[in-house]
Amino acid sequence: MNPPATLTAGYIASRWPRLFHMAEAGSWPSIQRHGLRSTTALLDLFDVHGPERDLVEARRRPESVPIHHRLYGTAWIRDNKPINETVLRRTLVGMTEPEWYRTLNGRVFFWLSEHRLDRLRSAPPYRARAHDILVLSTEELLRAYADLVELSPINSGAVHPSADYPRGAGTFRRIPDYDWKARRRVAPSEPIVELTVPYLVDDVARFLIDVATR
């Protein structure tokens, strides 16, 4: 199928029929019960507030962080080691650093390609650990969430020392507002890098194709 002039949910589903999400090993039973939650939604569920919450939600996390709840047990919030804070300050546009971290933590992320998933799995902090890998139907998820979905042209959770492109207020765009023409010109093989859903996918089992620990 040739790329359309205007991006649509139908085209996304046809070109990238599967979405990929990596969670901590053993997370799937909790995800089934409570939905696939952003960091913000997980902190809400676990009643984490005050300074403890700010340390997790509004700052860089050099290591994964456990949170605990008397009913829900323990959950792990992944580190964001790939963020170089010096480069982030230089390239961030339209928001403060805490606002950027909250923007990232307020959404559920999916890769549109398995090679992006594999790059994450093979990164040094994660390659020695097993993870729950969720594969979802893009068509089914977009049927329910297309009006909420926001897309990113970059790996928003990685800010490398050599990065020179801006990020911030305009990074995440809804499907009708995504700069599709420019992205097709600049990166025709990967015009969309991330598909995100703000806050929560509460019925993720409806869209599931496969889940495996590997």
Buried (B, 14 or more C-beta within 10 A) or exposed (E): EEEEEEBBBEBBBEEBEBBBBBBBBBBBEBBEEBBBBBBBBBBBBBEBEEEEBBEBBBBBBEEBBEBEEEEBEEBBBBBBBBBBEEBBEEBBEEBEBEBBBBBBBBBBBBBBBEEBBEEBBEEEEBEEEEBBBBBBBBBBBBEBBBEBBBBBBBBBBBBEEEBEEBBBEEBBBEBEEBBBEEBBEEEEEEBBBBBBBBBBBBEBBEBBEEBEEE
